[in-house]
Amino acid sequence: MINPAGARPGSQPLRGRDAERGAVEHRVDRLAAGEGGVVVVEGAPGSGKTSLLNEAAAAARDRGISVFTGSGQAASIGVPSWLLLETLTDAPVDLDNLRRVAERPEGGFWLVQEVHEGLEKAALQSPVMIVMDDFQWADLATVNAVRTLTRRLSSDPVLWVIALRPDPPAPVRSAVDQMSAQTGTVVRLDALDIHAVAQIAHDILGARPDERLGDMLAGAPGQPLQLLEFLHGLRDEQAVEVHDGIAVLRAPRIPLRFRDSIREQVRLLSNEARLAVELASVLGRTFTVEQLARMLDRPVSTLLAPLREALDADLLVESGDAFAFRHDLVREAVDSSLPGPLRRSLRRQAIDASLATGAPANEVAALVMETVSYGDRGGIALLRRAATEIGLRSPALSAQISTRAFELTRRDDPDRAALLTETVHHLVLADQAPKAFELLTQSQGPVLDRGAMAQIRRLTAEAILPFDARQAVELCREALADADLPADLRARLYAVLAGALGIIGQPDKALRAADTAVGLASDATDPLSRSAVLVAKAVADFHLCHWSSGLRAADDAIRLRNGVPDARSLSLPDAWKAMMLDATGRMTEAWRLADEGSRLAQVDGQVANMRVWSMIRARVHLRAGRLQEARAEAEAIQAMSYELGNHNYLYTAALTLALAAIHSGDQTGMAVAEATAAEMAGSEGPFWRGRGHWLWALLAEARNAPVDARAGDEDMDLLFGGCVRIVTLTEHAEVATLVRLLMRSGRHERAEAAVARLDAELHRHEGERVVAAALRHARGLLNSDPELLLEAVDLYTTDERLLLRARVVEDAGTVVVHGDRTRGLSLLNSALDQWEAIGADRDAARVRGLLRHEGVRRRAPNRPQAGWAGLTESETRVARMVAQGWTNRQIAEELFLSPHTVSSHLRHAFVKLGVRSRVELTRRMMTE
């Protein structure tokens, strides 16, 4: 049982929290049995969160559980403090190595990887509890790291106990809600009731309060810390006396309130200690002795006595290599006692002291943000410096700081133009291209260097390309209006323009732009720039169905890239080639490239590249009928996108998950897909808007509901006009799906137009089997023509796209059965066999219904959904390696997968096996 007297010697008993204590104790017991999860302790300042956490930690240690503790206070940019301070001082992680890892590109991601592996190993030895206090102060890096780790370690005996205030910043609130949604327990510490107040009063005063004192206490703040300060004030000021076990007020005067009591404690310090505490309050809750020494303009050695005095007064505590106020309320009370004008000047001094002592840039930026005013060039310069120092380690934070600096800059400031360039650059790196474009268009005053402005437009256009291709076209054309730009910059602008034109359905113009880019880049000395231009050429050729020349351009781009040492982490022309091969049905070749690309990305440690290859792998898995494998890869894409703070691939992942859910009949997944379809249909980008309408129609068909013809003609033209659109993975074969959906919604003329466009493409593809097969399938559905559909079946016989092949056989059987019952039933039975082999349960059920209508009954196969027999090949491999003691990261490295993909396979294996932890998995494997 959790000890009500607390875990720390000399601490007060935690009163009035029996129910909350019991909830936490229950989770500690479950952890001891091997089940992890998340406990969120939420309460106002002084509500007893820290005491409850201390008791929980003590109870866990009594059960042999490893306990690591930390706080949400940031220690350095991109490196969560709880990873670098208390949490890891005892954890099985090399602290020096963590610091080195943090310096790497995408260091935050790999830092999490290191911590993940260390905690995972620790959990193999004994259950682990991680206690984090004051999580409301966590910086964005810490929040993302904790959210990622709770998800990755959800299958391990790791319990996260996180305390925070009720009103944390929005990113913290969102993350905590996500973490507690699945396996979480939320404990809220409300105001104490009158009985708990009376108990605490007895603890402090040594007597039961009389009626008058009881009434006074009933009106006091019902939080333990505040109440303790209130009672200590009474006792220290000798405002009560005890008679026969009853505490009686000596005078009717109300004692000092909490804030006044803190001020009084500060006033009672020596002059040197009081000055030290007051100046420390300006530095923040946590500060170093070097920072304070600079504030006081004194040697560090002279601070021994005043700091010791402040520690003895319980105003300050030690915090690793620094000092901290006992609670942020204490710091706020001291800080608010300073005169306003003086406080502002001291803030500036604190900034200088922090910078001079090498304080983390985000902490300095926080001070500057509180101090700087409009037109304050010195403060703005500090913000610019902080944003630059943060750089790639925390792009979201650097973008926020730089944006604020720009907002505070006067319109006539000579540095405003340079600052605009910096801010747009930071926003693009932070995946906030639309905001960068908005800032660019709304800003008045700065006159940028033409080359710099063109670069900004190129960066912005490249970043918004997947979502607002029309705007990207405008940006490129605006930049290209300057004929004096260097040839290499013009080449890159034409390359982006080509991609944008292809997306908005102007393939001929896209090809002309790509050819222009190739001509301009012919004399360029940078092979990577030439490679990027050739990728644009390859994509433009592909949009016009010039497949051979497109693939040649892709091969040339790969050759140029490979000629630059270590360049494969910066350029992925082979990924574009893989998408081209996949779009034409050459899936074996596409898979080889994707598999090799994943392996190299794993070796190179390039997280962003791993996500690209995961996207391609998910696509190939889905089309090959490996629905659960596709789902695992798509979940990994989502996790990596959230973790990297870049959401460009979320629609692609969501679409894969939606299609897998539709085919398998997963009702939960289909409900999520409806939300995805609605979001996509309302998006700004016309291409994704059309995809949203298309998905919505598929969901309606899956639920046997009327198809709501929401998509306008323009959206459908963008989706299916012309040739293959590899940017969004639209292919010829999907025209048949479009025809089916349009026919269901009564739009026969639109269906005819779609088939006519595909027919017009056929002359470009002499000998291309996939285009001829797609046309026969689409026209056969349009006209219910059995001969055309049978020809499509023959053409698709050896096709590697198993979902497509099964659908073509089903469509043919549905039409043929009316004229040739024997052959039609044979086709329907064959389609059913194929759907069942794939695991597409909803599709299989649909064909069984068709067969029943023809008087043929076939039972659903008794395919195991649970147990070892229900696991996919990948799930089985991962589960067995986990049971043998492998960590997720070791498995990822061995199988050349992302750790997120491994985690996804493991979560699904746990559900099918009915286990909740690695320990249970190992036990089950040993008994079977």
TAZIUR-V344036 format. One record per pair of residues at least 4 apart in sequence whose ideal C-beta (glycine too) atoms are under 6 Angstrom apart, sorted by the first residue. I is the first residue (numbers start at 0). J is the second residue. If there is no record, write none. Layout:
I&J / I&J
//
This chain:
1&20 / 1&24 / 1&54 / 1&58 / 3&12 / 4&12 / 5&10 / 5&54 / 6&53 / 6&54 / 6&57 / 7&53 / 11&202 / 13&47 / 13&50 / 14&195 / 14&198 / 14&199 / 15&191 / 15&195 / 16&20 / 16&47 / 19&186 / 22&184 / 22&186 / 23&55 / 26&38 / 26&184 / 27&58 / 27&59 / 29&34 / 30&126 / 30&158 / 31&62 / 33&156 / 33&916 / 33&918 / 33&919 / 34&915 / 34&916 / 35&155 / 35&156 / 35&157 / 35&158 / 36&158 / 36&182 / 37&149 / 37&159 / 37&178 / 37&179 / 37&183 / 38&160 / 38&184 / 39&161 / 39&175 / 39&179 / 39&185 / 40&48 / 40&51 / 40&162 / 40&186 / 41&165 / 41&187 / 42&46 / 42&48 / 42&188 / 43&222 / 44&328 / 45&222 / 45&224 / 45&225 / 46&188 / 46&222 / 47&51 / 47&188 / 47&223 / 48&162 / 49&132 / 52&130 / 52&132 / 52&162 / 55&160 / 56&66 / 56&130 / 59&64 / 59&66 / 59&128 / 60&66 / 63&125 / 64&126 / 64&128 / 65&121 / 65&125 / 65&127 / 66&128 / 67&86 / 67&90 / 67&129 / 68&85 / 68&130 / 69&81 / 69&85 / 69&86 / 69&131 / 70&132 / 70&133 / 71&133 / 71&134 / 71&136 / 71&137 / 72&80 / 72&136 / 72&285 / 73&80 / 73&138 / 74&80 / 74&83 / 75&359 / 76&359 / 76&360 / 76&361 / 76&389 / 76&392 / 76&393 / 77&107 / 77&140 / 77&392 / 77&393 / 78&83 / 78&101 / 79&140 / 79&141 / 79&144 / 80&84 / 81&86 / 81&131 / 82&87 / 82&114 / 84&319 / 87&92 / 87&94 / 90&117 / 91&117 / 91&120 / 91&121 / 92&114 / 92&117 / 97&110 / 97&113 / 100&106 / 100&109 / 100&110 / 100&113 / 101&106 / 101&110 / 102&106 / 103&109 / 105&606 / 106&110 / 107&140 / 108&606 / 111&115 / 111&144 / 111&147 / 112&888 / 115&119 / 115&148 / 115&151 / 116&886 / 116&888 / 119&886 / 121&127 / 122&127 / 122&155 / 122&156 / 122&157 / 126&156 / 127&157 / 128&158 / 129&159 / 130&160 / 131&161 / 132&162 / 134&161 / 134&163 / 135&163 / 135&164 / 135&167 / 135&171 / 137&141 / 137&142 / 139&170 / 139&395 / 140&393 / 142&170 / 142&171 / 142&174 / 146&174 / 146&178 / 147&642 / 148&152 / 149&159 / 149&178 / 151&902 / 152&157 / 154&905 / 154&909 / 155&917 / 156&916 / 163&167 / 167&171 / 167&172 / 179&183 / 179&185 / 190&221 / 191&195 / 191&196 / 191&221 / 193&217 / 196&216 / 199&226 / 200&204 / 200&208 / 200&216 / 200&230 / 201&207 / 203&230 / 204&239 / 204&246 / 206&241 / 206&244 / 206&245 / 206&246 / 207&245 / 208&212 / 208&213 / 208&246 / 209&245 / 209&247 / 211&248 / 212&246 / 212&248 / 219&226 / 219&229 / 220&225 / 225&257 / 227&231 / 228&257 / 228&260 / 231&235 / 232&236 / 232&254 / 232&255 / 232&260 / 233&238 / 233&239 / 233&254 / 238&249 / 238&254 / 239&246 / 239&248 / 240&247 / 240&249 / 241&246 / 242&247 / 255&259 / 255&260 / 258&332 / 261&329 / 261&332 / 262&336 / 264&312 / 265&273 / 265&276 / 265&333 / 268&272 / 268&273 / 268&308 / 271&305 / 272&305 / 272&308 / 272&309 / 275&305 / 276&309 / 276&314 / 276&333 / 277&333 / 278&294 / 279&286 / 279&291 / 280&330 / 280&333 / 280&334 / 281&345 / 281&346 / 281&349 / 282&286 / 282&290 / 282&349 / 284&323 / 284&324 / 284&327 / 284&330 / 285&318 / 285&321 / 285&323 / 286&290 / 286&291 / 286&322 / 287&321 / 288&299 / 288&302 / 289&356 / 290&352 / 290&353 / 290&356 / 292&297 / 292&299 / 293&352 / 293&355 / 294&352 / 297&301 / 302&306 / 309&314 / 309&315 / 310&315 / 313&325 / 314&329 / 315&322 / 316&323 / 316&325 / 318&323 / 324&329 / 324&330 / 325&329 / 330&334 / 337&341 / 337&342 / 346&366 / 346&370 / 349&366 / 350&363 / 350&366 / 350&367 / 353&358 / 353&363 / 354&363 / 358&362 / 358&363 / 360&364 / 360&385 / 360&388 / 360&389 / 361&396 / 363&385 / 364&385 / 364&400 / 367&371 / 367&378 / 367&381 / 367&382 / 371&375 / 371&378 / 371&407 / 373&407 / 374&409 / 379&404 / 379&407 / 379&408 / 382&400 / 382&404 / 383&404 / 385&400 / 386&397 / 386&400 / 386&401 / 389&393 / 389&396 / 389&397 / 394&428 / 394&429 / 395&429 / 395&644 / 397&425 / 398&425 / 398&426 / 398&429 / 398&431 / 401&421 / 401&422 / 401&425 / 402&422 / 405&418 / 405&422 / 408&412 / 408&415 / 408&418 / 410&444 / 414&418 / 415&444 / 415&445 / 416&445 / 416&446 / 416&447 / 419&442 / 419&445 / 420&451 / 423&435 / 423&439 / 423&455 / 426&431 / 426&434 / 426&435 / 427&432 / 427&435 / 427&458 / 427&462 / 430&645 / 432&459 / 432&462 / 432&463 / 435&459 / 436&459 / 437&441 / 438&442 / 447&451 / 447&452 / 449&481 / 453&478 / 453&484 / 453&488 / 456&460 / 456&474 / 456&478 / 457&491 / 457&492 / 459&474 / 460&471 / 460&474 / 460&475 / 460&495 / 461&495 / 463&467 / 463&471 / 464&468 / 464&471 / 464&498 / 464&499 / 465&647 / 466&684 / 467&683 / 467&684 / 468&499 / 468&502 / 468&503 / 469&503 / 471&499 / 472&499 / 475&492 / 475&495 / 475&496 / 478&492 / 479&492 / 484&488 / 484&489 / 486&519 / 487&523 / 487&528 / 489&519 / 490&516 / 490&519 / 490&520 / 490&532 / 493&512 / 493&515 / 493&516 / 494&516 / 494&531 / 494&532 / 494&535 / 496&512 / 497&509 / 497&512 / 497&513 / 497&535 / 497&539 / 498&535 / 500&505 / 500&508 / 500&509 / 500&512 / 501&506 / 501&509 / 501&539 / 501&542 / 502&686 / 502&726 / 504&717 / 504&720 / 505&509 / 506&542 / 506&543 / 506&721 / 509&539 / 509&542 / 510&539 / 510&543 / 513&535 / 513&536 / 513&539 / 516&532 / 516&535 / 517&532 / 517&536 / 520&529 / 520&532 / 523&528 / 523&529 / 526&559 / 526&562 / 526&563 / 527&563 / 527&566 / 527&570 / 529&559 / 530&556 / 530&559 / 530&560 / 530&570 / 530&572 / 533&552 / 533&555 / 533&556 / 534&556 / 534&572 / 534&575 / 536&552 / 537&549 / 537&552 / 537&553 / 540&545 / 540&548 / 540&549 / 541&549 / 541&579 / 541&725 / 542&722 / 544&722 / 544&763 / 545&549 / 553&572 / 553&575 / 553&576 / 556&572 / 557&572 / 557&573 / 560&566 / 560&570 / 560&572 / 566&570 / 568&603 / 568&605 / 571&611 / 573&592 / 574&611 / 577&589 / 577&592 / 577&593 / 577&615 / 578&725 / 579&725 / 580&585 / 580&588 / 580&589 / 581&586 / 581&589 / 581&618 / 581&619 / 582&723 / 582&725 / 582&730 / 583&769 / 584&769 / 584&798 / 584&800 / 586&590 / 586&619 / 586&799 / 589&619 / 590&594 / 590&619 / 592&596 / 593&612 / 593&615 / 593&616 / 596&612 / 597&612 / 597&895 / 598&895 / 599&603 / 600&605 / 600&608 / 600&609 / 600&612 / 601&895 / 609&897 / 610&636 / 610&639 / 613&632 / 613&635 / 613&636 / 613&897 / 614&636 / 614&648 / 614&651 / 616&632 / 617&629 / 617&632 / 617&633 / 617&655 / 619&623 / 620&625 / 620&628 / 620&629 / 621&629 / 621&655 / 622&800 / 622&802 / 623&801 / 624&801 / 624&802 / 624&837 / 625&629 / 626&659 / 626&662 / 626&663 / 626&838 / 627&871 / 628&873 / 629&655 / 629&659 / 630&659 / 631&900 / 631&903 / 631&904 / 632&900 / 633&652 / 633&655 / 633&656 / 634&903 / 635&897 / 635&899 / 635&900 / 635&903 / 636&648 / 636&652 / 637&652 / 638&899 / 639&643 / 639&899 / 640&645 / 640&646 / 640&648 / 640&649 / 648&652 / 649&653 / 650&687 / 653&675 / 657&672 / 657&675 / 657&694 / 660&665 / 660&668 / 660&669 / 660&672 / 661&697 / 661&701 / 662&839 / 662&842 / 663&840 / 664&840 / 664&841 / 672&698 / 673&698 / 676&680 / 676&691 / 676&694 / 676&695 / 679&687 / 679&690 / 679&691 / 680&688 / 680&691 / 680&692 / 682&687 / 682&688 / 685&714 / 685&717 / 686&717 / 686&727 / 688&714 / 689&710 / 689&714 / 689&717 / 689&718 / 692&709 / 692&710 / 696&706 / 696&740 / 699&704 / 699&706 / 706&740 / 706&743 / 706&744 / 708&744 / 708&746 / 710&714 / 710&715 / 716&720 / 718&729 / 719&734 / 719&737 / 719&753 / 720&756 / 722&760 / 723&730 / 724&729 / 729&733 / 731&770 / 731&773 / 732&773 / 732&803 / 734&753 / 734&757 / 734&777 / 735&776 / 735&777 / 735&780 / 737&753 / 738&750 / 738&753 / 738&777 / 738&780 / 738&781 / 739&780 / 741&746 / 741&749 / 741&750 / 742&750 / 750&781 / 754&777 / 754&778 / 754&781 / 757&774 / 757&777 / 761&770 / 761&774 / 764&770 / 768&772 / 768&794 / 772&791 / 772&794 / 772&795 / 775&779 / 775&787 / 775&790 / 775&791 / 776&791 / 776&807 / 778&787 / 779&784 / 779&787 / 779&788 / 779&791 / 783&814 / 785&814 / 785&815 / 785&818 / 788&811 / 788&814 / 789&811 / 791&807 / 792&807 / 792&808 / 792&811 / 795&804 / 795&807 / 798&804 / 801&837 / 805&830 / 805&833 / 805&834 / 808&826 / 808&829 / 808&830 / 809&830 / 809&846 / 811&815 / 811&826 / 812&816 / 812&823 / 812&826 / 812&827 / 812&830 / 815&819 / 815&822 / 815&823 / 816&820 / 816&823 / 819&823 / 827&846 / 827&849 / 827&850 / 830&846 / 831&843 / 831&846 / 834&839 / 834&842 / 834&843 / 835&843 / 835&860 / 847&857 / 850&855 / 850&857 / 851&856 / 863&868 / 863&869 / 864&869 / 865&869 / 865&911 / 869&911 / 870&874 / 870&875 / 870&908 / 870&911 / 873&904 / 874&878 / 874&904 / 874&907 / 874&908 / 877&890 / 877&901 / 877&904 / 877&905 / 878&908 / 880&885 / 880&890 / 881&885 / 881&917 / 882&920 / 882&921 / 882&924 / 885&889 / 885&890 / 887&898 / 887&901 / 887&902 / 888&898 / 890&894 / 890&901 / 891&896 / 891&898 / 891&901 / 896&900 / 896&901 / 908&912 / 909&914 / 914&919 / 914&920 / 914&923 / 915&919
//
